[in-house]
Amino acid sequence: MIIKTTMKHLIIKDIINSELAVSTENGEKVFKLIDSYLQKKEKVELDFVGISIMITAFLNAAIGKLYGKKEYTPDFLNEYLKLKNVELEDRSLFKDVIQRAKEYFANKEDFEKNSNNAIYGND
């Protein structure tokens, strides 16, 4: 017996009502929607068709935060989260955001301490 799971197709431009994926507020909207489906173990395809500008602030809020949720392992996210219509020049943004999120959430306390030390000169 083959069980076919449906994949939720989310068009980012429609969710944020913009061609510009630049704000953390819009990233948060996307995160909440993705999270609602992943909680139910539903696969999600993020479609970036029509997005003309995308920055890491948006991606950190939309995707990076997923790596901070204990129930989502990187393997789970690789299986349940797919990307579509990402411009070639934007692919490196995803890699950077995911790598930094993994590092940050793997050792959040040390990361924040080191950041504060760098910014404020505290030890």
Secondary structure, DSSP 8 states (H G I E B T S, - for coil): ------EEEEEHHHHHTSSEE--HHHHHHHHHHHHHHHHTT-EEEEE-TT--EE-HHHHHHHTGGGGGSTT--HHHHHHHEEEES--GGGHHHHHHHHHHHHHHHHTHHHHHHHHHHHHH---
